[in-house]
């Protein structure tokens, strides 16, 4: 028994180039033909975050739409020490943002 499968031209070009194409076969409800649906396996291309400043317990980074601040403290610090370290990290992050603004406008 022979079955004909509709394959898009882009998929056929990739097969001719010797590349693998992953996808699924299904029966089209309107035409009654078997259709190959290729899966898109490309990773999205996002620009990397720019490091503004490395902090003692984290970092400050800049992406296209956001400023990101990350801090991670060890559990063996006491609560008072952790709060002081958090305040210090926040102050350092603010200073890094001010420095970044001054460098851009000078």
HELIX and SHEET records of a PDB file:
HELIX    1   1 UNK A    9  UNK A   16  1                                   8    
HELIX    2   2 UNK A   79  UNK A  105  1                                  27    
SHEET    1   A 3 UNK A   5  UNK A   6  0                                        
SHEET    2   A 3 UNK A  34  UNK A  38  1                                        
SHEET    3   A 3 UNK A  23  UNK A  27 -1                                        
SHEET    1   B 3 UNK A  50  UNK A  55  0                                        
SHEET    2   B 3 UNK A  58  UNK A  62 -1                                        
SHEET    3   B 3 UNK A  67  UNK A  71 -1                                        
END                                                                             
